[in-house]
Amino acid sequence: MLAAGAYSLLDLASFHQPQAKRFLNERQQYQAARGGIEYLLELLAAEEPDLLAEFSIEAGRQLEIGGVPVAVSIEDEGSKINVNAATEKLLLGLDLSRAQVESLLDWRDVDSDPWPSGAEAEYYNAETDLTPRDGLLPTTEELFLVRHWQGEEELIRRHLTVYGPMNVNQLSPDSLDALLGALAVDKFTSQSIVNDFLAAKMRGQLFPDLESFFGSLPSLGPLLGEELAEHLTAEPVVNVNTATPRVLSAWCHYLDLAPSLADWIVESRKSIPFTDLAPLLSRVPREQHRLITAYFTTESRIFSLAARAGRHQIRAVVQQKDEELAILAWQERTD
C-alpha cells in the first residue's frame, strides 16, 4: 500500500509539473513587463533626451529583464486629440465622417437630442443593449461602442486620447457641461457657467492661463474653480515634434491655418527637431501668431508607456508635473 501510495503521489506531481512550470513562466513574464514600465519611468524621471524617438513604437526597442525579452515603447499621449474636449470642427479635421463626429458628440453630451447624423438613447435602445454615456469618456476603448466607430482601431490608438487635463482654448461647450456634471454641479449653475463660456468664445477670446479663463466666467465660484483647475489647463498641448501628421492637419483645419503648414512641420522635423516656435511663427501671418503660441509647443508632458513580455501587456499613462510623475492610468492585459 505504501508503494502504491508513493507511486500515486509521484504520478500526481508529474501531472502538475507542466502546470507549475507554466505558472512560473507567466509570473516571470508579468514581473518582466512591470520591470519594463519601471525602467521607462526611471528614464522619464531622469529627463533623458530623445526618449520619444528612441523608444517609439516604430523603433521596436527590446529589453531583457530577468532573462525575459520585453518590448517597450513611449508615446506622446498629450499631443493626441482629447475626445472629451474636442469640438465638432476639430474632429472633422481628423478626416472623420460627419456621422462619426455627430455620433461621438451625442454619446458625450448630456442632452437627449440627437445630431442629424448622430445617435442618442432611442437608437441604442432599439439596436443594442447600450445607452450613451452622456458624459466624459473614461477610456478610448469606449469609442468602439459608439455608432459608426467600429473597426477604427488604428485611428483610436494613434490619434486620440482621454487622458490629461483638457485645454480651455480647445474646450467645447458640451465638454464643459459634461465636466460640470461629473463634478455634481447643479443644472442651473452649469448652464450659467456654460453661457458665460459661450459668450467668451463668441468674443474670440484666448486664455493664456486658467486665471483669465475663470475670470471670464462670472457665474463660477472660487471653490468650484479650484475643482475645475484639477481637470483643465491653458498650456499648449500639441507638440510639433511628436504629433502625428493627421493630428497636425486636424489642428490646422480647426485654427484655419494653411493645410500646407502641417506638411511643412512634418518634413522640417525629420532633419532637426523644433526647439522653439519661431520657425512656425515666420510662416504664418502676424494675426495668427497668437494661435500658434496658444496651441502649439515643443514640449511633452503626458506619456503613454507600454511593455509586453510574452502574453502580458502593461500600459501606464503618466503626467510630468512639477518635476514629478503622476500615474493617470494603469492597464494590464493578458492575451
Order of alpha helices (4+ residues) and beta strands (2+ residues): alpha-alpha-beta-beta-beta-alpha-alpha-alpha-alpha-beta-beta-alpha-alpha-alpha-alpha-beta-beta-alpha-alpha-alpha-alpha-beta-beta-beta-beta
